[in-house]
Amino acid sequence: MVLVSQIYGLLKGDKDNMQLLLHRFLIIIGFIFIFSMCVPPQDGSGGDFAKEKARLDSLRDVRCPRLMSSAAEYYRNRDWKQTIRVYSEITDLSCDEWNAVYAPPEEIYQYYSFAYTQIGRFDSAEFVLLDGLQKIPQNVQLRKQLAYAYKRQGKTDKEIIEYERLVDIAPNDISILNDLAKIYKDQSNYDDQIIILKKILKIDDTNDVAQSELAVAYESSGKNPLEVYEKRYMDNLDNISYGLDYSERLIKAERVDEAKDILKRLISKDPTSKLAYQKLGKVCWETDDLDEAASAYESLFKIDPRDGRVAINISDIYIDSENYGKALRWADKSINLIDNSGNGYGQKGKVYYKAWESLKKNPLTVDDKIVAKLAYDNFVKAEKMSYRGFNRLKYLKDNAKDLLYGKAQWFMAENKVKRSGVIRTTTAPYDWVTDNLSPESNWKK
């Protein structure tokens, strides 16, 4: 009434006051409208909601324990179709929301999806897992299973995304990092593989697998892996295998002197390391450090004195250094060690031939022809045993009249030689020759 009387009074007042009062009137009407909207309805719908919730809880109290028990039984019996059917009912009833202790969501979605994978329905397993991760997004096991479902469907990009999420959730889980590194490797994504492998080594710097994979990844990506091998060895100086790998990389990088030092250090650490002696001998031989090469291989032979191949290597080194006496002695050792292969006799023929090639005169001396005949005779023995190595038999045979000691030289031999029936070298260049020739039957005719 006050408001009405005020309006009536304003009919006689000025225009501005009338507008102000009208504005106040509209505000009051607005408050009345809002207040009326906030008053709860009187139709009883709130009571119906409570009744429905109570009914559903009562149903869950009865059904969920039974369904969980049935699901476990079917799962144990590997009845995957029934397992799927029961877990479908469990999720429809939202039993995990009813009681997370008796119906843990991780268990429900893990076993539900696993049942699908067992019948090859990886797309359905994916759907179940995505549903479960809506409720427990930080669950590691469900994400692992989802990544596997993606893998089986060939959805590699999504598989990688899941593993990257797993790394965010569990950054120190090396098994997850290993799996992601392998995926990157399989995709030839070496840069990302290197990043993950470095994370692994930051967590565990003694991880042998990660260190080896990192070196391979560097090489595959075109980067120099030498620093990886160096760090791995320097962090594990007692590891002979790491040292051997590092020395090999140094050799490939043409840092031969450093490689030799590493190999000698390894030998001092483990004097029985056959591979270290073998690598040292080989690198010394290839760089013409023949004395060191011979020493390394002779030490290797002491470790395994039955290895005829090592004896042949030593003989070859002495051929290269033109120490034919030692080359011959090691060739003789190889004959006693290598049965029925002809390699020992072939090596001995090689010693005589290489010496003859280096020491022969022009025209050939009698001693030159004796040594050429010794080479020929050993090549003949080797070839009879199916030898397939260095061989100059055909050349010597085709030029026998000019190169080999034969009937003509025997005819011209001194009487004391003929009486003894022993033909041997007598000059200084061949004083290392220990074998003799005997006259052949057709020489005396």
C-alpha positions in Angstrom: 0.0 0.0 0.0 2.9 2.3 0.8 4.3 1.7 -2.7 0.9 2.4 -4.3 0.4 5.6 -2.4 3.9 6.6 -3.4 3.1 6.0 -7.0 -0.1 8.0 -6.7 1.8 10.8 -5.1 4.3 10.8 -7.9 1.6 11.4 -10.4 1.6 14.9 -9.0 5.5 15.0 -8.7 8.3 15.5 -11.1 9.3 13.0 -13.8 12.7 12.0 -12.4 11.3 10.7 -9.1 8.7 8.7 -10.9 11.5 6.9 -12.9 13.5 6.1 -9.7 10.4 4.6 -8.0 9.6 2.5 -11.0 13.1 1.0 -11.0 12.8 0.1 -7.4 9.5 -1.6 -8.1 10.9 -3.8 -10.8 13.8 -5.0 -8.5 11.3 -6.0 -5.9 9.2 -8.0 -8.4 12.4 -9.8 -9.6 13.3 -10.9 -6.0 9.8 -12.2 -5.6 10.2 -14.3 -8.8 13.5 -15.8 -7.8 12.3 -16.7 -4.3 9.3 -18.4 -5.7 11.5 -20.6 -8.0 13.7 -21.8 -5.1 10.8 -23.2 -3.1 11.0 -27.0 -3.4 8.1 -28.7 -5.2 5.5 -30.4 -3.1 5.1 -33.4 -5.5 7.4 -35.9 -3.5 10.1 -36.5 -6.2 13.0 -36.3 -3.6 11.4 -39.1 -1.7 11.1 -41.2 -4.9 14.9 -40.8 -5.5 15.8 -41.9 -2.1 13.5 -44.9 -2.4 15.1 -45.9 -5.8 18.6 -45.6 -4.3 17.6 -47.8 -1.4 16.1 -50.3 -3.8 19.3 -50.4 -5.9 21.6 -50.7 -2.8 19.4 -53.6 -1.6 19.7 -55.3 -5.0 23.5 -54.8 -5.0 23.8 -56.2 -1.5 22.3 -59.4 -2.8 23.6 -59.6 -6.4 27.1 -58.2 -6.2 28.6 -60.7 -3.8 27.1 -63.6 -5.8 28.2 -62.2 -9.1 31.8 -61.6 -7.9 31.9 -65.2 -6.6 30.6 -66.5 -9.9 33.1 -64.4 -11.9 36.0 -65.7 -9.9 34.9 -69.3 -10.4 34.5 -68.9 -14.1 37.8 -67.1 -14.4 39.6 -69.9 -12.5 38.0 -72.5 -14.8 39.0 -70.4 -17.9 35.4 -70.2 -19.0 36.0 -66.9 -20.7 32.5 -66.4 -22.2 30.8 -66.9 -18.9 33.4 -64.7 -17.2 32.6 -61.9 -19.7 28.9 -62.3 -19.2 29.1 -62.1 -15.4 31.5 -59.2 -15.4 29.2 -57.4 -17.8 26.4 -57.7 -15.2 28.8 -56.5 -12.5 29.7 -53.4 -14.3 26.0 -52.7 -15.2 25.2 -52.8 -11.5 28.3 -50.7 -10.7 29.3 -53.1 -8.0 32.6 -51.3 -7.6 30.7 -48.3 -6.5 28.7 -50.4 -4.1 31.7 -51.7 -2.2 35.2 -51.2 -3.5 36.6 -53.7 -0.9 34.5 -56.6 -2.0 34.3 -55.5 -5.6 37.6 -53.7 -6.3 37.4 -51.9 -9.7 41.0 -52.8 -10.6 40.2 -56.5 -10.3 36.9 -56.2 -12.2 38.3 -54.4 -15.2 41.5 -56.3 -15.3 39.9 -59.7 -15.3 37.0 -58.6 -17.5 39.4 -57.3 -20.2 41.7 -60.3 -19.9 38.8 -62.6 -20.6 38.2 -60.7 -23.9 41.9 -61.0 -24.8 41.8 -64.8 -24.3 39.2 -65.1 -27.0 41.0 -62.7 -29.3 38.5 -59.8 -28.9 41.1 -57.1 -28.3 38.7 -54.3 -29.5 36.3 -55.3 -26.7 39.1 -55.5 -24.2 40.1 -51.9 -25.2 36.5 -50.7 -24.6 36.4 -52.3 -21.1 39.8 -50.9 -20.2 38.9 -47.4 -21.3 35.7 -47.6 -19.2 37.8 -48.8 -16.2 40.4 -46.0 -16.6 37.6 -43.4 -16.5 37.2 -44.5 -12.9 40.8 -45.2 -11.9 43.0 -43.3 -14.5 46.2 -43.8 -12.5 46.1 -47.6 -12.5 49.3 -49.0 -14.0 48.1 -52.5 -14.6 45.0 -51.4 -16.6 47.1 -49.1 -18.7 49.6 -51.9 -19.4 46.7 -54.1 -20.6 45.4 -51.3 -22.7 48.8 -50.9 -24.4 48.8 -54.6 -25.1 45.3 -54.5 -26.6 46.5 -51.6 -28.9 49.6 -53.7 -29.8 47.5 -56.7 -30.8 45.3 -54.5 -33.0 48.3 -52.8 -34.6 47.5 -49.5 -33.1 51.2 -48.6 -32.5 50.7 -44.9 -32.1 48.1 -45.4 -29.3 50.3 -48.1 -27.7 53.2 -45.6 -27.5 50.8 -42.9 -26.0 49.8 -45.4 -23.3 53.4 -46.2 -22.4 54.3 -42.5 -22.3 51.4 -42.1 -19.8 52.7 -45.0 -17.9 56.1 -43.4 -17.7 54.4 -40.2 -16.3 52.6 -42.3 -13.7 55.6 -44.5 -12.8 58.7 -42.7 -13.9 61.1 -45.1 -12.0 59.6 -48.3 -13.3 62.4 -49.8 -15.4 60.2 -52.5 -16.9 57.9 -49.9 -18.4 60.9 -47.9 -19.7 62.4 -51.0 -21.2 59.1 -51.8 -23.0 58.8 -48.2 -24.4 62.5 -48.3 -25.5 61.8 -51.5 -27.4 58.8 -50.1 -29.1 60.8 -47.1 -30.2 63.6 -49.5 -31.5 61.1 -51.6 -33.4 59.8 -48.4 -35.0 63.4 -47.3 -35.9 62.8 -44.2 -33.7 66.3 -44.2 -32.3 66.3 -40.7 -31.0 63.4 -41.3 -28.6 64.9 -44.7 -27.8 68.1 -43.0 -26.7 66.2 -40.6 -24.5 64.4 -43.5 -22.7 67.6 -45.6 -22.4 69.3 -42.6 -20.8 66.4 -42.4 -18.3 67.0 -46.0 -17.4 70.7 -45.5 -16.9 70.0 -42.4 -14.7 67.9 -44.7 -12.4 70.4 -47.7 -12.7 73.8 -46.8 -14.2 74.9 -50.4 -14.0 72.1 -51.7 -16.2 74.0 -53.9 -18.7 71.2 -54.3 -21.1 70.4 -50.6 -21.3 74.1 -49.7 -21.8 74.4 -52.2 -24.7 71.2 -51.1 -26.2 72.2 -47.4 -26.0 75.4 -48.1 -27.8 73.5 -50.0 -30.6 70.9 -47.2 -30.8 73.7 -44.6 -31.2 75.2 -46.6 -34.0 71.8 -47.2 -35.7 71.0 -43.4 -35.5 74.3 -42.6 -37.2 75.8 -41.1 -34.0 79.2 -42.1 -32.7 78.7 -44.6 -29.9 82.3 -44.5 -28.7 81.5 -42.3 -25.7 78.9 -44.8 -24.6 81.3 -47.7 -24.7 83.9 -45.6 -23.0 81.6 -44.6 -20.1 80.3 -48.1 -19.7 83.9 -49.5 -19.4 85.2 -46.7 -17.2 82.3 -47.2 -14.8 83.0 -50.9 -14.7 86.8 -51.4 -15.0 86.7 -55.0 -13.8 84.3 -55.9 -16.6 86.5 -57.6 -19.3 83.7 -57.8 -21.8 83.1 -54.0 -21.6 86.8 -53.4 -22.1 86.9 -55.6 -25.1 83.9 -53.8 -26.7 85.6 -50.4 -26.0 88.9 -51.5 -27.5 87.0 -52.7 -30.6 85.4 -49.3 -31.0 88.7 -47.5 -30.5 90.2 -49.6 -33.3 87.3 -48.7 -35.6 87.9 -45.1 -34.8 91.5 -45.6 -35.8 92.7 -44.9 -32.2 94.9 -47.9 -32.3 97.4 -47.0 -29.6 94.6 -46.4 -27.1 93.1 -49.7 -28.0 96.4 -51.5 -27.4 96.6 -49.8 -24.0 93.1 -50.9 -23.0 93.8 -54.5 -24.2 97.1 -54.6 -22.2 95.2 -53.3 -19.1 92.6 -56.1 -19.6 95.3 -58.7 -19.9 96.9 -57.5 -16.7 93.5 -57.7 -15.0 92.8 -61.2 -16.4 95.9 -63.0 -17.9 93.8 -65.9 -19.0 91.6 -63.8 -21.4 92.1 -65.5 -24.7 90.0 -62.9 -26.5 92.1 -60.0 -25.2 95.3 -61.6 -26.4 93.7 -62.4 -29.7 92.5 -58.8 -30.2 95.9 -57.4 -29.2 97.8 -59.8 -31.5 95.5 -58.9 -34.4 95.7 -55.1 -34.0 99.4 -55.3 -33.6 99.8 -57.4 -36.7 97.6 -55.2 -38.7 99.7 -52.1 -37.7 103.0 -53.9 -38.5 103.9 -54.1 -34.8 105.1 -57.6 -35.5 107.1 -58.3 -32.4 104.1 -57.3 -30.2 101.8 -59.4 -32.4 104.0 -62.5 -32.1 104.3 -62.0 -28.3 100.5 -61.7 -27.9 99.8 -64.8 -30.0 102.5 -66.8 -28.3 101.0 -65.9 -24.9 97.6 -67.0 -26.3 99.2 -70.3 -27.4 100.4 -70.9 -23.8 96.8 -70.6 -22.6 95.6 -73.2 -25.1 98.6 -75.1 -26.5 96.4 -77.4 -28.5 95.1 -74.7 -30.9 96.9 -75.3 -34.2 95.3 -72.2 -35.8 97.2 -70.0 -33.3 100.4 -71.8 -34.3 99.7 -71.0 -37.9 99.0 -67.3 -37.1 102.4 -67.1 -35.3 104.1 -68.7 -38.2 102.5 -66.1 -40.6 103.7 -63.2 -38.4 107.2 -64.5 -38.5 107.0 -64.9 -42.3 106.0 -61.2 -42.4 109.0 -60.3 -40.2 111.2 -62.5 -42.4 112.2 -64.6 -39.4 111.8 -67.8 -41.4 113.4 -70.1 -38.8 110.7 -69.3 -36.2 108.1 -69.4 -38.9 109.2 -72.9 -39.8 109.2 -74.1 -36.1 105.6 -72.9 -35.6 104.6 -74.5 -38.9 106.0 -77.8 -37.6 104.0 -77.4 -34.4 100.8 -76.9 -36.4 101.4 -80.1 -38.2 101.4 -82.0 -34.9 98.2 -80.2 -33.8 96.0 -80.2 -36.9 95.3 -83.7 -38.0 94.1 -84.7 -41.5 93.4 -81.2 -42.7 96.6 -80.5 -44.6 96.8 -77.0 -43.0 100.0 -77.7 -41.2 101.8 -79.0 -44.3 100.3 -76.2 -46.3 101.8 -73.7 -43.8 105.2 -75.3 -44.0 105.1 -75.2 -47.8 104.2 -71.5 -47.5 107.2 -70.8 -45.2 109.6 -72.4 -47.7 108.0 -70.7 -50.7 107.9 -67.2 -49.1 111.5 -67.6 -48.0 112.6 -68.8 -51.4 110.7 -65.9 -53.0 112.5 -63.4 -50.7 116.0 -65.0 -50.7 116.5 -66.5 -54.2 119.3 -65.3 -56.4 119.5 -64.8 -60.1 120.4 -67.2 -61.5 119.1 -69.6 -58.9 121.6 -71.3 -56.6 121.5 -75.0 -55.6 120.2 -74.0 -52.2 117.4 -71.9 -53.8 116.4 -75.0 -55.7 116.5 -77.2 -52.6 114.2 -74.8 -50.7 111.8 -74.6 -53.8 111.7 -78.4 -53.8 110.9 -78.5 -50.0 108.1 -76.1 -50.6 106.8 -78.3 -53.5 106.9 -81.5 -51.4 104.9 -79.9 -48.6 102.3 -78.5 -50.9 102.0 -82.0 -52.4 101.3 -83.5 -49.0 98.8 -80.8 -48.1 96.9 -81.2 -51.4 96.5 -84.9 -50.8 94.7 -84.0 -47.6 92.3 -81.7 -49.4 94.1 -78.5 -48.3 92.5 -75.3 -49.7 94.8 -72.5 -48.4 97.9 -70.7 -49.8 99.3 -73.0 -52.5 101.9 -72.6 -55.3 102.0 -76.2 -56.3 100.9 -75.7 -59.9 103.4 -72.9 -60.5 106.3 -74.9 -59.1 105.2 -78.1 -61.0 104.8 -76.2 -64.3 108.3 -74.8 -63.9 109.9 -77.7 -62.1 112.9 -78.1 -64.5 114.0 -74.5 -63.9 113.0 -74.0 -60.2 113.3 -77.3 -58.4 116.3 -79.4 -57.3 116.1 -82.5 -59.4 118.1 -85.1 -61.4 120.4 -82.6 -63.0 121.5 -81.1 -59.7 121.9 -84.6 -58.2 124.1 -85.6 -61.1 126.3 -82.5 -60.4 126.4 -83.1 -56.6 129.6 -83.7 -54.7 130.5 -87.3 -54.1 130.2 -86.9 -50.3 126.6 -85.8 -50.8 125.9 -88.8 -53.0 127.4 -91.1 -50.5 125.4 -89.7 -47.7 122.2 -89.6 -49.7 121.3 -86.4 -47.8 120.7 -83.1 -49.6 120.7 -80.1 -47.4 121.2 -76.3 -47.7 124.7 -75.1 -46.9 124.7 -71.3 -47.4 124.1 -68.6 -44.7 120.7 -67.3 -46.0 119.3 -70.8 -45.5 121.0 -71.8 -42.3 117.5 -72.0 -40.6 116.4 -74.8 -42.8 116.1 -78.0 -40.8 114.7 -80.4 -43.5 116.7 -82.4 -46.0 116.0 -83.9 -49.4 116.6 -87.5 -50.3 117.4 -88.4 -53.9 114.4 -89.8 -55.8 114.7 -93.1 -57.5 114.6 -91.8 -61.1 117.5 -89.4 -60.3 120.0 -92.3 -60.2 119.2 -93.8 -63.6 
